[in-house]
Amino acid sequence: MNHGAKAVFISHGGGPMPLLGDVGHSEMLACLEGLAANLRRPDAVVVVSAHWEEQVATITAGETPALIYDYYGFPQESYEIAYPCRGEPALARELYQLLTESGIKAKLDKERGFDHGVFVPLKIMYPEASIPCVQLSLLASLDPSSHIDIGKALRSLSRENVLLVGSGFSFHNLKAFFAPETIETRDLNHAFEQWLHDTCGNSEYSEEERTRRLNRWFEAPGARFCHPREEHLLPLHVCYGAALKPCSESLKLSIMHKESSMYVW
């Protein structure tokens, strides 16, 4: 990842709603389209999605992965979304090798397809589906430091111009999306977003301190309100591990009336 390739943590919104014209996702659409326009166009994409957890780090290794419509109760068109990008088995094997050499247990999965944490944002960023993609799972342990270690292992990737996308959501409290907002809930959302912007972007922190903060993310103000379960935050830890420096850009936006953010390294 040291050859000018970027890592980017994105907030991917609610299920397929960004692709269905939902007004609450209009800022997210504009943000992802802007990101794609401003980043160097990658030769391949590695996506760490919040929607895949395994006991060991698992990598899609199929030539033509299918799409997994892992959401419920949406209109029929949601289950007909197409994103026919190719897999990249050679890249998958290199990721497997890098993880294994770093002492991280890993496996290849030739059968699994891409979940909506992959195809929804990529369809917005690269709609022509011409960039090959590999998906990497989270660990079911949800241990923050282990996900930073996964990112560190990817730093030795020999392939140039591979974009690492951490596809999660900086705010992911499903009940709160559908409950009336109060001053208290708004303040908790804001407090955690401020902490996350500071943690990812403040160049005065040493990387040891930044790592410590990310590993103890649950001590941040508003942390457990914004993330009752942390799977939508951990893709950010993988991105940070691959970069080991402050982010070069942070993007603040509203998604479904909640303060959200995206980070570029």
N, C-alpha and C positions, 0 to 999 in steps of 0.2 A: 504493500500500500504506500510505499515511499516515493512513488514516481509521479507525483502530482495528482494521483487518484484521490478522490474525496470520500469522506464519510458524511452522511447526512441523516439526522434523526427527524422523522416526519410524524405529525399527528394525522392519522389516516381517517378520522371521522367515524360515523356510525354506519356499519355494514355497507350496503350498496348505495346508501342515500346520496353520496357525492355524485354518483353517475345518473341519478334520477331527477336532477334539477331541483333538489331541495335547497330552499333559500338559506337555510341555516349553515350550509356548506359553501356558500359563494366565495367567502374569503379564503377558504381552504383551497378551492379550485384555482383561484388566482395565484395563490402562494406557490402551489405545486407547479403550475404552468410557468411562473416566473423563475422558479428554481431550475427547472429543466432548460429554460432558455439561457440561463446565466452560467450553468455548470458546463464544463467540457463534456461533449457527448461521449458517454462511455462505450467501450467495446463489449463489455459484459456487466451485468448487475448481480450482486449478491444481496439478497434480502433476508433480514432477520425479522420475522413477523411475530407479533404478540399472540398469534392464533395457532401456534404449533409448539407443544412442549413434549420432550422425550426424556427418558432416563439418562441418555448420553447424547452428546451433540450429534445431530443427524442431518444429512445433506441430501437434497434431491439429486439423483444421478441419472434420471431418465432423459431420453432424447427429445421427447415431445410430451411434457407433463400436461395432464388434463387440469381443468379448473375444479376447485372444491367450493361449492356454494354453501359455505358454513354459516348461514344465517337463516332466520325463520320469520315467516309472517309478512314477507314483502310481496309486491306485485309480481305477476308471472314473468314480466320482462327481466326481473332481477336474476332469474335462473336461466336466462338465455344470453347473458353477457358473454361476449367472446374476447379472448386475448390470446391469440395463437402464437405466442413467442416460443422459441426453441429452448430446450435445456442446453446445458454445456457440461457433458460428462467429464471432459478432461479437466475443466476448472474444478468440478466437484471432487475429483480424485486428488487434485493439488490441495484443496482445503482439508480434505481428510488427512493427507500426509502432514500438513503443517500442524493440525491439531494434535495428531498422534505424537509427532516429534516434540511437542510442548508438554507432553504428559497428560493430555486431555483425551479421555475416551471418546471415540467417534465411530459413526457407521454411515454407510451409504445406503440410500433407499431409492431403488430404481422404479418403484411403483407409485410413490406419492406424487400428487399433483400440487398446484399452487392454490393456497387459500386466498380469501378476499383481502387479507393484509398485504398480499403481493399484487394481485391483478387490479384491484381498485386504484391504488395510487399510480401504478405503472401505466394504466390505461389513460390516466390524466397527463402524466409526464411525457410518456413516449407512446402516443396512441397508435402508431403504425406497427407496434409489436415486432420490430425488426432487431431488437437487441436481445441476445440470449441471456437467460436468467437462471440462477441457482438459488434455492432457498435453504436457509440454515435454521435449525430449530433452536428454541430456548431449552434450557435445562429445567426439568420438572422440580428440581430443588429450589428454584427461584432465588438462588444465592447471588447477591450482587457481585461479590468479588470474583466468582467463577465466570460471570459474564464479561467482566473486564478482562479476565485472563483469556477468554476466547478471542476478544478483539486484539489483544497483544499477539496472540499466535498468528493472526492474519497479517500482521505487519510485515512478515517475511515473504509475502506473496510475490512471486517473480513476474507474474503477468502485469503489464502496465495498463493503465487506464481502465481499471475495474472500479465501479462505484459501489460502495457499501451503503445500503439503505437500511436503517433501523426503523421499521414500520410499527409504530405504537400509537400512543396518545398521551400527551403530557397531563391531561385530566381524564380520568376514567372511573367515574362513579355513576353507574347506570341509573340508580334510583334518583340521583340529583338532577340528571338531565330532564326527568319527567315530573319533578316536584317543584312547587313554587319557590322562586329564589327569595332568600331572606338576606338581610344585611350580614348576618353571621356567615352564611354559606358563601356569599360573594367575597367576604373578607378572607375566608379560608382558601378559596380558589386563588385569590390575588396573592396571598402570602406565600403559597407554595410556588407559584409562578415566579415571583420575585427571587425566591431562594434558588430556583433552578437556573434562572438567567445569571444570577451572580456566580453560582457554582460552576456553570459551564463556560462562562465568558470572562470572569475576572482574572486578568493576567497577573495580578499581584499574588495570587495563590501559587504555592509550589505544587508540582504535580502530586507530591505525597499528600498534601492537604486536600487537593481536589479529589483524589482517590478516596481519602478518608471520608470526605463529605458524601460522595456518591455511595460508598459502602454503608454509610449510616443515614441514608436518605430518609428513612422512616422517622428520624428525630427532627426533621425539618418542620416548620410551622405548616399546619394544614395537610401534612403528608398523607395520613391515613383517611382523611376525608376525600382527598383527590384520588387516592389509590387504595381502596379497601383491599384489593389484591394487586400485586405489583407487576403482573405480566405485561402491561402496556407501557411501563417505564423501562423495563430491562433492555429492550433493544438499544436504548440510549447508552447503556453501560458498555455494550459491545462496540458501538461507534467510538466512544471515548477511549476504550482500550486500544483500538486500532490507530488512534491519533495521538494520545498522550500529550495533549497540549490544549490551551484554551480554544474554544470554538472561534472561527474567523467571522462568523455571522450568526446572529440570533434573530428570529422572526416572530413577532408577536401578532396574534390574530384571535378572532372570536370564531369558535365552532359550536353550533347549537347553543349559542348564548353563554358559552363558558370561555374564560380566558384560556388560551392554548398557546403552544409555541413549537417552533422547529429550529434545529441547530445544524450549522454547516461547519465541517472541519476541513 
